[in-house]
Amino acid sequence: MTTKQFWFNLPVKDVAKATEFYRALRFRESEMHPSNNHMARFFIGEQKVGMMLFPDATFEEYTSHKVTDTNLSSEVLLNIDAQSREEVHDYAEVAKKAGGTVYLEPQLLQGWMYTCGFSDLDGHRWNVLYMDMENMPKRN
């Protein structure tokens, strides 16, 4: 088998509002799948990982499962590779201004990783991480 593309699907309460949130984060919308009330598609990063947004009911139909209550639990942590500490701060600020919630303020972890965490409008959790590889602990 050869995987040519990878994408993931997220359930959202309001596709239009979620679309505006991800536009604010500067995710690239797909021209092939224009956003509407039934779905939206974005590309993330240089590898063009696809993200599809579907209303909760459509997502439940596809998965044959109820949508996770993001007020109580998380099913996945989505990660963004930042290129600098400043970019980590930028993501936190843009997410806040767009209506998201920063659950982890920008901070240094383990002396070499700079990170923040935010939730989108539907409670999906995102981690933004800048890794200073020169200060990464060496393994024996």
Residue, then its C-alpha position, 0 to 999 in steps of 0.5 A: m500500500t502507498t498512502k498518497q494523501f492524509w486528512f482528518n475530519l472534525p465535527v463542528k457545531d457551526v461550519a461557517k463559524a468554524t471556517e472563520f476561525y480557521r481562516a483567522l489562523r491562516f489555514r488554506e481553504s481548498e478550492m476543490h471543496p468550497s466551504n458551505n454549511h455542509m462542510a469545509r476543507f482546509f490544508i495545513g502546513e507544507q505537507k498539505v495535510g487536509m482537515m475536513l469540517f462536518p456538522d456533528a450529525t454528519f460526522e456521527e453518520y460517518t463514524s457510527h459514534k456520538v461526537t466526543d463531549t470536548n467539555l469532558s474529554s479529548e479524543v485527539l491532540l492536534n499539533i502545529d510545528a512552529q518555526s519560532r517562539e514568536e510564532v507560538h505567541d502569534y498562534a495563541e493571540v490569533a486563536k484568542k481573537a478568533g474566539g478560541t480558548v488558550y488552555l496553556e499559555p506560551q511557555l518553555l518546557q524541558g529547556w528546549m520546547y516552547t509551546c502553547g495550547f488552544s481549543d477551537l470553537d468546538g473544544h478541539r485541542w491544538n498544541v503549537l510547538y517550537m523545538d530548539m533542536e540545539n538544546m534538545p537533551k542528547r541520548n546516550 
